[in-house]
Every structure is written in C-alpha cells, then in structure tokens.
C-alpha cells in the first residue's frame, strides 16, 4: 500500500487503485484523502475563523449525548468555522450543517484543521450549485436528476412521477445528510472514498442508484405514502451494490446529459479560503426566486409530457437538453 503515499499519483491512477482494491484500508484513508484533495494546510487562515467563536444556533450545536463523545467539541468548532466562513448557511432551509458534518467525525476529529479543509473542499466541489437558491434547496440541479433517471430507467421514473414523486422528494434528503442515512455506518467512509476520488458530478448518481436498487419494490407499490416510506426507511443499503449501480448508471448516461455545468475538481489554494457561494448577490426578500421558479416550471412542463402524453423518451430528452443548455448559458 506504499503507493497510496505517492503525491505524484494522478486522480485517475487513484481511481484505478480504488477500483482494484474496492476499499481503502482504514490506516491509509486519512492520508489518501489529504493527497487526493491536495489540502493546503492553511493554519493561519483557519485560526482566524476559529477565533471568531461564532455562536451556534441551538438546532445545530452538537451535544455529547449525540454519540460523538470527546469529538463533540472539535466537531462543533469545525461547524462554527464553516458558519463563520459562510454565514448564509444559517439561512439554508431543510439543511442542518451538523447533520452533514457529524458523520465524518470518526475519521477526522483528531485532526481539526484537516477536518475543516476536507469539509470545505467537499462543499466547494461536490456540493456545487447547492447554494444557488438559498434559502431554498437546489431545485434546478435536482430537477436535472429527473432527466437522468428518465433516460436510464424510464419505467421506474414514470411510476414515481405518476404518483407525484420526483428526485427532490428523495435525493435531497439523502444528499443533505452526506448519505449516512442510506448506508451502513461501517461503510459510510467507503462510499466517500469513491465519491472523493471521482469528479464532482459522480456524487449525483448515488441517490439515483439508491432509488434504482429499490426499484423492484417501488414498482409494486401504488401510493405516494407507501413509496416514500420505503425511500425514507432506516434500512441501510449495501455500499458495494450502491456504488456498482452508480458506476453503471454513470457509464450509461450520455455525455450531453451529464451535469457538465459543474466544474471539475479544484483543490483549495494556499493562503486563502474561497467562499462557498460564488453568487454573492443573494436576497432574502419575499419574491427573489421568480427566475428559478420559471426554470423549474419549464422542467416540470417538460417532464409532465412523459406522464400525460406518453411521449417518447428520446424526444423528451432532446427537448430537455435544449432547456438545459439555455439554463446553463443564462
């Protein structure tokens, strides 16, 4: 396993290594994550954030009874620093920062600076466009997942859509908790081994794969409530099966349907922490989302053609790509 410590390894080489070994041995995981993310070790910048000692909202602060034990204080300091760096996260509805950060504590809490920089790197890369519509969830991005599901598994998509279920109804719940609610806790870090070694758009095949793995059960259910109960059940999925399906769906999805509006992985840079939200002009007035709602209504109209008219999948995909290009080019 000495190859894991060679910083000259490319991300593609690391993907190949992970493909061969399937999992990273625990004793090498932290070192490998620091290599593949190329962390800058911005100690001075982090200490400035930490010294702000931002008070955590009561719904975010972690307590010792939350199961972290001695790691609780470190985890809270990382959350404080993330909120100090990006205060708008407090305005993010239906997203609790502690729920996202906490599952990584077992691996990272002994290395606070690394913990912070890994979480910030994940937000900057794998969570692109999550913050475009703050305080609302990323509706436009999640609607794109419906297009991908439609292309790969049209029967399952139609069944769910006919009962009023779209990707935002199940994918966002899993994504906002860093997927720890859908895999066995012992396999959570294995799932993230594969997410981090791939380009950011790979992450979005995880919730689609989780839905597909339960497809044969979902097809047999006939009500919205029954399906949502299955999708939100506490029964964990096998990480290897989940990853296998995600890789297959990724490979089967045409390039033009991939989430290419996401930039490739960019490491954090020495001496500076970039903002989480590239769009600084965010308002929280009563009606700031007319454009986004218009985009969403166009996507809804497009997808409704499948449900109401039985339109051919390829026809809908073609029109969807025209809409997607318009949205990206805005």
N, C-alpha and C positions, 0 to 999 in steps of 0.2 A: 504493500500500500504506500510505499515511499513516493510513488508518482503523484499522490494527492497533494504533496507539499511543493511541487514544482510550479512556481508562479508563472513560468513561461507557457504553461498549458493554456490552449485556447478554450473558449466556452464550448466549441464543437467537440474538441477532444474530451472534455469533461462529460459532455452528453454521451459520448460513446462509452466512456468508462462506466457511467451510471447505467447505461443500457446493458452492459455486460454483467455488472455486479447486482443490479436492481436496487440495492440499498447501499447507503454509505455506513460503514462501521461507526458506531457511536463515538469511539475515541478519536475519529478523524473528522467528524461532522463540523464542529465549530471552526476548525482550521480551514476546511474546504469552503465553507460558506464565506469566510473572510476573503478567501482568494477569488472565488467566482464573482463576488460583489465588489472586489477591489476597494475595500473600505479605506477612507483617507486618514482615520485616526485624528480627527480634529478636536483634540482635547481642550484647547483654549476656548474654541467656539462653543463646545458643549458645556463647559463650566460656566460660561456666561449665561446660557439658557437655564442651567440648573440653579444658579444663584438668584434667578427671578423668584423662585419659590412660589410659583403660581398656585393659588388655592384651587383645589379640585372641587368640582360640583359634587354634591352628595351622591348622585346617581352614578358617578364614575369612580370615585375613590374606592380602592380595594381594602378589605379588612382581613385580618389574619384568619378569620373563620372561612374565608373564601378558598382555603386549601393550599395557599402558597407558603404558609409558614414564614420562615425567615426571609423569603424572597419578596414578601409583600412590600416592604419599604423601597426596595430597588425598583420594583415594577411601578410603584406609584411615582417615583422620581422620573422614570422614563416617560410615563404618561404626562406628568407635569411639564416636562421639557418639550414634548411634542405639541402640547397645547400652547405653551409659551411661544413656540416657533410658528404655529399656525392657529391663532385664536378662533378662526372661523369654524374649526372642527366642533366647537361647542354648539354651533348653530345647526349642525347636521342632524336632521330628524331621523329617527329609526336607525341610528348608528351610534353605538356606545364604544368609545375608544378602548376602554378597559376590556371589553369582550374580545376585541381584535388582538390586543397586545398580550393579554394574560397567557394564552396557550403556549407562547414561546418562552415563558419564564424558566421552565425546567432546564432548557439548554443555555439560556443567555444571561440569567440573573446574576451569575458570578462575574460577569464582565459588563458592567453598566454602560460604558461608552460603546462597546460593540453592540449591545442590545439596542441602544438608541439608533445607531447608524444603520443597523440592519432593518429596523422598523421603518426608518425614514426612506431608505433605499427601496423597500417594498412599496411604500406609498407612492414614491416618485415614479416608479417603473410599472409595477404590476397593478397598481390602482389608478392608472391614468384615466382621466375623464370621470372619476368618481365624484369630483368636486365641482364639476361644471355647473350644476344646477342647485348648489347649496342654497337653502336648507333641504331641498328635495333630493330623493335618490336619483341616480344617473339614468333617467328614463330612456333617453335616446340610445345610450350604449346597450342597455338591457333589451331594448326592442330589437336591436341587431341580432341578438341571440335567437330570437324567434325565427329570423330568416335562415340562420344556420341550421336550427332544428328542423325547419320545414324542408330544407334541401336534403338533409341526411336521413330523417325519419318522418316522412310526411304523414303516415297513418297515425303515429303517436301524436304528432303536432295537432292534426285535425281533431283527434279525440279530446285532447286537452282544451283546445281553443273553443270547441263547440260547447264546453262546459264553463267557458269564461276564464280559463287558466292560461296565463302567459308566463314567460320567463321571469318577469319581475315578481310574480307571486311565489316562486320557489327559489330562484337563483340568488336574489338579493339577500334573502335570509341566510343562506349558506356563506355567501361571499363576505358579508359584514361581520361574520364571526370567524373569519380566516379558515373556514371549512372544518373547524374542530368538532362541529356538531354532526358531521356525516361520516367520519371515520373513527375507528377505534383509537383512543388516546395514545396507545403504544405505536400506532402507525402514522400519527399526525406529522411527525418530522420527516418520515419517509416521503409522504405526499409533497411536502415542501422542498425536499431535495430535488425532486423532478420539476417542480414549478420554477425554482430559482435558477436551475441550470438551462432552462428553456427561455425563449424570448417571451416578453410580457403577454402577448396575445394567447399563449398556450393556457394561461390560467382560466380563460373563459370556456374552455372545453371541459373543465372539471365539473361545473354544475350541470352542463348538458349531459355529460356522461353519467352523472349520478341519477338524473332523471331517466335516461335510457335504460340503465341497469334495472330499474324498477318497472320498465315499460310493460312487461307481460302481466304484471299485477294491475297496473293502472288501466290497461285496456279493458279489463274485466269489470271495472268499477263504473258506476253510472251517475254518480252525483259529485258535485263540486266538493262537498264536505268530505266524502269518503277519500277522494284523491288527495286533498290537502292533508288529511290525517296521515296518509301513507308518506307523503313527501316530507312532512314535518315530524315523523316518528323519530324516536330516540334510537332506533335500531341502526348501529353503525354498518357502513359498507366496507368491504374488503379493499384495502388501498391498492393492491396489485391489480385487482379486477377493474377498479375505477380508473387507474392510470392506463391500463391496456385499452379500455374503451375510449378514453380521452385521446390517446395517441392515434387510434384508428380513425376517430372522427376528424381529428386534425388533418390527417393524411388524406382523407376522402373529401375534405372541403376544398372546393376550387379556390385558387389564389385570389380571385376577384371578390370572393365572399369573406375572406379573412379580414380581421379587424385591422386593416392596414393604416387606419388613421392613428394607430398607436405607434409611437417611435420605438426603435429598438432599444435594448438595454443601454442605459447611460449610467456609469458609476458616479457617486458623489465625488466632488472635487476637493482637493486640499485647501484648507483655509476659508471655506465658505459653505454654508448650507442653503440650497435653493428653496424657494417657497414651495409648499405642496400644491398650491393652486396657481397655475400660470395666468389665470384671468383675475386680475386684481380688482376689476370694476364689477363687484358683486353688490347687489342691493337686496334689502330685506323688506321692501315695501309690499303693499297688498297685491300688486299686479305686475311683478317683474318677469313673469315667465310666459308671456304671450308667444314669443318666438318658439320656445321649447315645446309648448303645448301644441302649436301649429305643426311642428315637426312630428310630434307623437301622433297627432290625429291623422297625418298623412300616412304614417306607418300603419296605424290601425286600419285605415281605409284599405290599404294595400293587402294586409293580411286577411281582412274580412272577405276579400274576394274568394279565398280558398274555402272559407266556411259557408258562404252564402250561395256561391255560384258553381262551386266545384271546379274552379279554374285550374288549368294545367300548372303544375309546379314550376316548370321551366319558364312559363310566361310570367308568373308572379315574381320569380327570382330575377328575371331580366328587368322588369319594371322596378323591383326593389333596388337593384344595383344602380339604376339611373337616379333614384331618390337618394341613395347613399352617397353617390358622387356629388350631388347637389348639396347635401348636408355638410360633407367634408370640406367642400370648396367655399362655404359661406365665410 
